[in-house]
């Protein structure tokens, strides 16, 4: 697998900028996983945290599913990797020994493709209702960018501890 990661344009319309940054961080997460065995992708390398690169990819798939299925189109879909938690959140961080990384990655990529399809043609100003109030498509994009940026930082630390690889 070779991930193409394109730097977002320094000047663009708002939608292009939001989509570009989200795709940049999605690609960054995939890059942090490249070249490692399934065992290393399941390695919790920053004690005492049990977080793994595969767990991050699974969590990203769950988050994509939540915001772009459940919230954006009000679709009642089950969790991908873990039962929904009591607070309604999907974790996905726990890695089963029998789930190959390739399968987790394919699931995540399918969720990303579905997210792109669901957002196509929607105005950034369209809103969806949540228990705490309405959120716009713009807000969802910004939330997802923050979510990925946070977890890409985790992925950087895990990867560096596994094999010393660092990246921009």
N, C-alpha and C positions, 0 to 999 in steps of 0.2 A: 504494500500500500504506500503510495506517495501522495501526500496531501498538498494540494495547491492552496497557498495562503496569500491572498492579495491584500496589500495595504489599502485601507479605505481612501477614497479621493480626498484631498485637502479642501476642495471646494465642490459642492454638489447641492442639489435640492435636498430638503429634509428627509424625504423617504429614502432616497438613495444612500444618504449618510447613515441613517439608522440601520437599514438592511446590510450595508457594507460592514459596519462595525459588528453587527451580530454575526455575520458570516465570518469575519476575521477571527472572532473569539471562538466560534465553533471549530474553525480550522486549527486554531492554536491548541485546543484540547486534543484534537485528533493527532496533531504533530507530536505532542508530549508522549503519546502512546506508541509511536512508530518504532519498529525495530526491537521490541521487547517480546520475550516469550510470554505465554499465558501465565506461567508461574510468577514472573516478575510483575506482570500487570495486576496480579492479585496480591502483591507484596505491600504490606503496610510499612513504609520505610521511614516514617517520621513519628517515632514513639513519643507519647503514649497513644497517639491517634491511630485508630484502626482503618483510616481512610486509605483507599487504593486507587490506582488509575482506572481500573475496570469499574470500581464503585462510582467514580466520578462520571464515567460515560453512561452508566446505567441511570444515575441520578439525573443527568442532563436529559436523557430520553424521557424520564418520568416528568420532568419540569416542562419539556416541550409538549408532552401529551396533556398535561394539566392546563397550560395557558392557551394552547392552540386547538384543543379539542373541547375540554370541559368549559372553559371560560369563553373563548371566542365564538364557538358555534353551539354551545350548550349541549354537547354530546355526552351522554353518560357512558363512559368507557372504563373498563377495569384497569387496574395498575398493571404495569408491564412485568415488573420483577419482584414486587413485594406487596403484600396486602396493604391497603390504606391504613394509616395510623389513626389512632383515636381522635386526633385533632384534624383529621381529613387530609393531612399531607402525605405525599408519597416520598419515601426515602430513596429506595433503590441502591443505597450505599452498600448494603450487605451483598457479598458475592458468594454464590453457590459454587461449590467445587466442580459441579458437572456442567456449568455454563461456560462454553468457550468464549473467549473475548471476541472472536470473529462474529459470533451470533449476537452478542451484546452490541457490537459496533453496527452491525446491519440493522438491528432494531432502532438504534439511535438515528442512523441515517434515514430510515423510513419515516421516523417522526419529524425530522428536519424537513424532509420533502413534503410531508403533509402540512406542516406549518406554513411553508412557502405558498402552497396551493390555497390554503384557507385565507391567507392575508392578501393574495392577489386581488386587486380590484376594490379592496376596502379602503375607505378614507381613513386617514390617521385620526380624524376627529370622531369616528364612530365609537359609541360606548357600549359597554356590557355591564350588567349589574352584578355586584358581589355583595356579600353581607355587610361589608364596611362602606359601600357606596359604589358609584359608577367609576369604571376605568375606561380610558380611551385606548384605541389600538396603539396610539403613540406611547401611552404609558406602558402598555404591555411590551412593546419593543424596548423601551428604556429599562424596564425591569429585567428583561431577559439579557440585555447587554451587561447590566450590573451583576446578574447571577453568573454568567459565564466568566466575566472578568475576575470575580472572586474565586471561582473554582479553578480558573487557569493559574492563579497564584498558588493554589494548593497543588495543582499538577506540577508546576515548576519545582516546588520543594520536594515532592515525592520523586520525581524523575532525577533530580540532582543527587538525592540520597541513594538512588538505585545504582546509577552508573556514572554520575558526574556530569551528565549532559545538561547544559544550560542553553537557553535560547532567548531570543528577543520576541 
